[in-house]
Structures are given as structure tokens and as C-alpha cells.
Amino acid sequence: MKSVYVGIAMIASLVAGAGSSLAAEPTFLNSGKVSPTTLPFSELVEAGDTLYLSGQIGNVPGSLKLAEGGISAETTQVMDNIKTSLEAHGYAMTNLVKCTVMLADISEWGAFNDVYKGYFEAGRFPARAAFGASGLALGARVEVDCIGVK
């Protein structure tokens, strides 16, 4: 009977601990290493054990100028920007679990994939959705937002 009480106490402790991390205030982070910190969004938000990265476009770090060279160059810059944002706050691409891709021209999906897959270990790709969109910020060809875990 004593082991039942110990087991119940352990479960209660785990539930209480989980509740406290969920109730923690989110942390809003901006490194300034990718986008100007004057923009009206956070680069990354930590909420409990979840990381929410704002959508990244292929802007040259510290500016609102897009990388030149079409979809491949913009995708490389987008992925570099995501990596920079994560690393600025102590995380890595391996923390990502879900990405959403918005393409100004869905026919460029293959060219996007050619670059994207080089940023992850084979077999460890985040879950992903992709869709065609019009009117991306600054006339970008691609935008990617991601969710990660600590």
C-alpha cells in the first residue's frame, strides 16, 4: 500500500511541475542580428518549452533589403536568418519541429526544397506545410515561420 501512495505522490508532483511551466510568462526575444528591432514583432518567443519563430524572409541581416539572385538566394538567406535567430538565443536547427513555408510562386517549390533540405540532417526534417501566397512582405519570394522545442 505504501508504494501506491508513493506513486500517487510522484504523479501529483509531475502534474504540478507541468502546470507551473505552462503558466510561466512568455519571453519575447529580439537579437537584432537579423531584422531591425524596431519592427512590431518578436524574433522568437519562448512559451514554456515551446519556441515560436516569426516568419523570416530573405532580408540581408540588419536591413530590409532582400538577397539578390531569385528563389535560391532568398531561400538560402531565409534559412541562414532562421539559423542565426535560433543560435542568438542558444538554440539550433535541431530544435525545430514544424515549419510553414509561403511561396510567392508555388512552382518554385522544388527550387526551395533543394536549398531547404541542406539545413537539416537527413531523416530529421521538421513537419512542414507549404502554400502559394501573394503579397509577401517587401516583395519576398519566400517566407518561413517555425515552431521548435527546447
C-alpha positions in Angstrom: 0.0 0.0 0.0 2.9 2.3 0.7 4.1 2.0 -2.9 0.7 3.2 -4.1 0.9 6.4 -2.0 4.5 7.0 -3.3 3.3 6.5 -6.9 0.4 8.9 -6.3 2.7 11.5 -4.8 5.1 11.2 -7.7 2.2 11.7 -10.2 1.0 14.7 -8.3 4.4 16.2 -8.3 4.8 15.7 -12.1 1.4 17.3 -12.8 2.2 20.2 -10.5 5.5 20.7 -12.2 4.0 20.6 -15.7 1.4 23.1 -14.7 4.0 25.6 -13.5 5.9 25.5 -16.8 2.7 26.1 -18.7 1.8 29.0 -16.6 5.2 30.7 -17.0 5.2 34.1 -18.6 6.3 34.0 -22.3 9.7 35.6 -23.1 9.8 37.9 -26.1 13.3 37.9 -27.7 14.9 40.1 -30.3 18.7 39.8 -31.0 18.9 42.5 -33.7 21.1 40.1 -35.7 18.6 39.5 -38.5 15.9 42.2 -38.6 15.8 45.7 -37.0 14.4 45.5 -33.5 12.1 48.4 -34.3 9.7 46.1 -36.2 6.4 45.3 -34.5 7.1 41.6 -33.8 9.4 39.5 -31.7 12.1 37.4 -33.5 11.4 34.5 -31.1 9.0 33.9 -28.3 9.7 31.2 -25.6 6.5 29.9 -24.0 7.1 27.1 -21.7 9.2 24.5 -23.6 7.9 25.8 -27.0 9.7 28.2 -29.3 7.8 30.3 -31.8 9.9 32.0 -34.5 8.4 34.8 -36.5 8.3 34.4 -40.2 11.6 35.1 -41.9 12.1 36.4 -45.4 15.4 36.6 -47.3 16.4 40.0 -46.0 20.1 40.8 -45.7 20.7 40.9 -41.9 20.3 44.3 -40.3 18.4 45.7 -43.3 15.1 45.4 -45.1 16.8 44.6 -48.4 16.2 41.2 -49.9 19.1 38.9 -51.0 19.6 39.2 -54.8 19.5 36.1 -57.1 16.0 34.8 -57.1 14.4 32.0 -55.1 17.5 30.0 -54.3 19.4 33.1 -53.0 16.3 34.2 -51.0 15.8 30.7 -49.6 19.5 30.5 -48.5 19.1 33.9 -46.7 15.8 32.8 -45.1 17.4 29.6 -43.7 20.5 31.5 -42.6 18.3 34.0 -40.9 16.4 31.3 -39.1 19.6 29.6 -38.0 21.0 33.0 -36.8 17.9 33.7 -34.8 18.0 30.3 -33.1 21.7 30.5 -32.3 21.5 34.1 -31.0 19.2 32.7 -28.3 21.0 29.4 -27.6 19.1 27.1 -29.9 19.9 25.2 -33.2 18.1 24.0 -36.3 17.7 20.6 -34.5 15.2 22.3 -32.1 12.7 22.9 -34.9 9.7 20.6 -35.1 7.4 22.4 -37.6 7.8 24.9 -40.4 5.3 26.7 -42.6 6.5 27.8 -46.0 4.8 30.6 -48.0 5.9 30.9 -51.6 5.0 33.8 -53.9 5.1 31.3 -56.8 4.3 27.7 -55.8 6.0 26.5 -59.0 9.3 27.4 -57.2 8.6 24.7 -54.5 11.3 22.4 -56.0 14.0 25.1 -56.0 13.0 26.0 -52.4 13.4 22.3 -51.3 16.8 22.0 -53.0 18.1 24.6 -50.6 15.9 23.9 -47.5 16.9 20.2 -47.2 20.6 21.2 -46.8 19.9 22.8 -43.4 18.8 19.6 -41.7 20.1 16.1 -41.1 18.6 13.5 -43.5 15.6 11.8 -41.8 15.3 14.7 -39.2 13.2 17.2 -41.1 10.6 19.2 -39.2 7.0 18.6 -40.1 6.0 21.1 -42.7 3.3 22.8 -44.7 3.8 24.9 -47.9 1.4 27.0 -49.9 1.4 29.7 -52.5 0.8 33.2 -51.3 0.6 36.6 -52.9 1.9 39.8 -51.4 4.7 38.6 -49.1 6.5 41.4 -47.1 8.9 43.5 -49.1 8.0 41.6 -52.3 9.8 38.5 -51.0 9.6 35.2 -52.9 9.6 33.1 -49.8 8.7 33.3 -46.1 9.2 30.6 -43.5 8.0 30.5 -39.9 8.8 27.8 -37.5 7.9 26.2 -34.1 10.6 24.5 -32.0 11.0 22.9 -28.6 13.7 23.5 -26.0 
